[in-house]
Every structure is written in structure tokens, then in C-alpha cells.
Amino acid sequence: MFKDITIGQYYPADSIIHRLDPRTKIIFTFAYIILLFVLNNLWGYLAAFIFLAAVILMSKIPLGYIFKGLKALVLIILLTVVLNLFMTPGTPVASFGPFTLTAEGICNSTYMALRLIFLIIGTNIMTLTTSPIDLTDGMEFCIKGIPFVRRYAHELSMMMSIALRFIPTLMEETDKIMKAQKARGADFESGNLISRAKALVPILVPLFVSAFRRADELATAMEARCYRGGENRTRMNQLRFTKADAITFIVLLAFTGLLIYSRFITWPLPFSFSV
């Protein structure tokens, strides 16, 4: 399961998306996430799907690698769908004991599942197409535009970049610890939920020890290289907006207008209840 987590990983390729300025990709991703919560019918989700499919094709990242990141979150998506199916009041469709399935519940669960899937894939594309160094520089530029925190822009962006960078490393370390514990007779699959949670304690202790050791080694390495934060810091590669970035912002404006317009479309479609 841990090998299926792709957040924080970088997939090198020669594509239009990879060559975009990291600031453009960060702004685009945040705007995309906000727009997903504007959608209220299947026309909007259809437009978001077509747009996301076009971005995936242009990124030249294999579909299997992109969808692999969804495996680790399948349970969360299913739980969200089930809760929306049976906890949404409305027109009854069927009853299963104390639970009632409603038409509005089917609509809301469908929309919520699509929203989560689009959100996860969209954010994964940003990290898969942006190297950690570029991501740090892009985050620093964007944070500088936020009042009250611009003074700590470099430190915050560095922390977020390091956190993203070490997610795959910690997942790999967790997988190794679990295999080592299983070789010694540990059982993580049998028993109820409480028993499985207790069985994870022998994993958490060495994992935390390993994480703190890596953090200490990283801090020592940065001090040995005379790292002093963002003050008077120069960059080997300066960030520059290109024509491709300008076209991307134009596409973002058009996409924003299209999704806002989709809220007012009344053409008949199944599951056309508003959310």
C-alpha cells in the first residue's frame, strides 16, 4: 500500500507541463482546487474531467502511475460515498433497515467522489511534474504575496518542500519496518480494528526514531554547507515566466469562466440535483 503513495514524488519527463514555471503550476493548482467546490452539476464535472484528461495527456505521465496514488485513499473515498448515500435527506429510493437511500444522496455521493478523485489527481500532477527545488522556489514566491507571513516565506516553503520530499522516504521506511516485523511473527491483518491499531505500535516507535534521525542528519548537512536561510540567497536557475505561462493563465481564466457558467446550465442530465 505504501508504494502506491505518489504524493511528493517527481516523475521526470519532457512535456509542456514540466517546462511551465513552478509559480504558474502552484497558482493553477490552487485555483483548480477552489473551482472544484464551485461545481454543482454534471456539466461542470464533465468539463473538469475533459480539462484534467488534457493536462494528463500533455504531462506525458503514464496513467497507471497517476491512478496508483488513488489506491491508498480508496477507503476514504468509499467512506465519504457511503456517508453521503445514507446521511443525505431527500426523496427516498430504497431502505436497508434503519438506513434510507435517497436520490439526493446518490447525487451528492457521486459528486463528492468525483470531487475527491479530481482533487487528488490534480495535486499529484503538480508534484509529479515539479522538482523539489523548483517547488520550493515557487512556494517562496507565492508565500511572499501573503501578508503577515512574507517575512518567513523561505523557511515555510523550505519546510513544505522537505515534508513533501520525505513522504516517499518515510513510506518506504514504514514498508521495510513492517516486513521486518512480519518476519519476526508480527500480525497486522487479523483481529478487530482495535487489535490492528495496537499492532501498529511496534511500527510507530522505530518509524519516529528513524524520522528524527533523518531530520538531525539533514540539519547537520545543511549547517555544514553554511545554510543560512533565504537572506541574500542566490539561485542557480532564476524563475522566468514564458509565453507558455501566459497562455496557461489565459486558459485558467477561460476554464474559470466555463465552470462558473456551468452552474447556471439547466440542460437535463441524470443526477442533476444541486449540492
Solvent accessible surface area in square Angstrom, and as a share of the most:
residue,aa,sasa,rsa
1,M,144,0.64
2,F,40,0.17
3,K,141,0.60
4,D,28,0.15
5,I,34,0.17
6,T,0,0.00
7,I,64,0.33
8,G,11,0.11
9,Q,48,0.21
10,Y,86,0.33
11,Y,62,0.24
12,P,96,0.60
13,A,34,0.27
14,D,100,0.52
15,S,1,0.01
16,I,87,0.44
17,I,16,0.08
18,H,24,0.11
19,R,154,0.56
20,L,16,0.08
21,D,8,0.04
22,P,9,0.06
23,R,20,0.07
24,T,0,0.00
25,K,14,0.06
26,I,7,0.04
27,I,66,0.34
28,F,26,0.11
29,T,14,0.08
30,F,125,0.52
31,A,24,0.19
32,Y,9,0.04
33,I,38,0.19
34,I,114,0.58
35,L,12,0.06
36,L,0,0.00
37,F,118,0.49
38,V,37,0.21
39,L,2,0.01
40,N,23,0.12
41,N,16,0.08
42,L,34,0.17
43,W,68,0.24
44,G,0,0.00
45,Y,4,0.01
46,L,86,0.43
47,A,19,0.15
48,A,0,0.00
49,F,111,0.46
50,I,105,0.54
51,F,34,0.14
52,L,10,0.05
53,A,34,0.27
54,A,44,0.34
55,V,22,0.13
56,I,12,0.06
57,L,138,0.68
58,M,82,0.37
59,S,0,0.00
60,K,131,0.55
61,I,8,0.04
62,P,64,0.40
63,L,98,0.49
64,G,57,0.55
65,Y,49,0.19
66,I,0,0.00
67,F,90,0.38
68,K,56,0.24
69,G,6,0.06
70,L,22,0.11
71,K,122,0.52
72,A,28,0.22
73,L,48,0.24
74,V,66,0.38
75,L,142,0.71
76,I,100,0.51
77,I,19,0.10
78,L,97,0.48
79,L,110,0.55
80,T,28,0.17
81,V,31,0.18
82,V,74,0.42
83,L,85,0.42
84,N,32,0.16
85,L,38,0.19
86,F,56,0.23
87,M,128,0.57
88,T,23,0.13
89,P,116,0.73
90,G,42,0.41
91,T,79,0.46
92,P,96,0.60
93,V,84,0.48
94,A,39,0.30
95,S,81,0.52
96,F,116,0.48
97,G,69,0.66
98,P,124,0.78
99,F,99,0.41
100,T,52,0.30
101,L,27,0.14
102,T,6,0.04
103,A,20,0.16
104,E,42,0.19
105,G,0,0.00
106,I,46,0.23
107,C,0,0.00
108,N,31,0.16
109,S,4,0.03
110,T,43,0.25
111,Y,2,0.01
112,M,55,0.25
113,A,17,0.13
114,L,50,0.25
115,R,24,0.09
116,L,44,0.22
117,I,47,0.24
118,F,10,0.04
119,L,42,0.21
120,I,16,0.08
121,I,4,0.02
122,G,10,0.10
123,T,35,0.21
124,N,1,0.01
125,I,9,0.05
126,M,23,0.10
127,T,9,0.05
128,L,0,0.00
129,T,2,0.01
130,T,5,0.03
131,S,30,0.20
132,P,48,0.30
133,I,124,0.63
134,D,50,0.26
135,L,7,0.03
136,T,8,0.05
137,D,7,0.03
138,G,0,0.00
139,M,24,0.10
140,E,8,0.03
141,F,97,0.41
142,C,35,0.21
143,I,17,0.09
144,K,101,0.43
145,G,58,0.56
146,I,90,0.45
147,P,74,0.46
148,F,198,0.82
149,V,50,0.29
150,R,132,0.48
151,R,197,0.72
152,Y,109,0.41
153,A,1,0.01
154,H,9,0.04
155,E,78,0.35
156,L,57,0.29
157,S,0,0.00
158,M,40,0.18
159,M,114,0.51
160,M,82,0.37
161,S,7,0.05
162,I,48,0.25
163,A,59,0.46
164,L,35,0.17
165,R,113,0.41
166,F,47,0.20
167,I,52,0.26
168,P,29,0.18
169,T,24,0.14
170,L,50,0.25
171,M,43,0.19
172,E,100,0.45
173,E,31,0.14
174,T,8,0.05
175,D,26,0.13
176,K,118,0.50
177,I,20,0.10
178,M,33,0.15
179,K,116,0.49
180,A,41,0.32
181,Q,42,0.19
182,K,94,0.40
183,A,90,0.70
184,R,185,0.68
185,G,64,0.62
186,A,36,0.28
187,D,81,0.42
188,F,20,0.08
189,E,119,0.54
190,S,68,0.44
191,G,53,0.51
192,N,95,0.49
193,L,149,0.74
194,I,116,0.59
195,S,52,0.34
196,R,114,0.41
197,A,57,0.44
198,K,138,0.58
199,A,25,0.19
200,L,75,0.37
201,V,81,0.47
202,P,61,0.38
203,I,4,0.02
204,L,82,0.41
205,V,92,0.53
206,P,48,0.30
207,L,31,0.15
208,F,118,0.49
209,V,88,0.50
210,S,4,0.03
211,A,30,0.23
212,F,145,0.61
213,R,118,0.43
214,R,77,0.28
215,A,57,0.44
216,D,96,0.50
217,E,99,0.44
218,L,55,0.27
219,A,48,0.37
220,T,81,0.47
221,A,36,0.28
222,M,44,0.20
223,E,124,0.56
224,A,79,0.61
225,R,182,0.66
226,C,94,0.56
227,Y,72,0.27
228,R,177,0.65
229,G,13,0.12
230,G,27,0.26
231,E,139,0.62
232,N,142,0.73
233,R,83,0.30
234,T,120,0.70
235,R,69,0.25
236,M,193,0.86
237,N,105,0.54
238,Q,95,0.42
239,L,40,0.20
240,R,169,0.62
241,F,98,0.41
242,T,76,0.44
243,K,174,0.74
244,A,42,0.32
245,D,1,0.01
246,A,55,0.42
247,I,107,0.54
248,T,21,0.12
249,F,58,0.24
250,I,113,0.57
251,V,64,0.37
252,L,15,0.07
253,L,131,0.65
254,A,67,0.52
255,F,10,0.04
256,T,37,0.21
257,G,39,0.37
258,L,90,0.45
259,L,1,0.00
260,I,81,0.41
261,Y,127,0.48
262,S,4,0.02
263,R,98,0.36
264,F,146,0.61
265,I,30,0.15
266,T,123,0.71
267,W,152,0.53
268,P,126,0.79
269,L,56,0.28
270,P,88,0.55
271,F,87,0.36
272,S,68,0.44
273,F,88,0.36
274,S,85,0.55
275,V,81,0.47
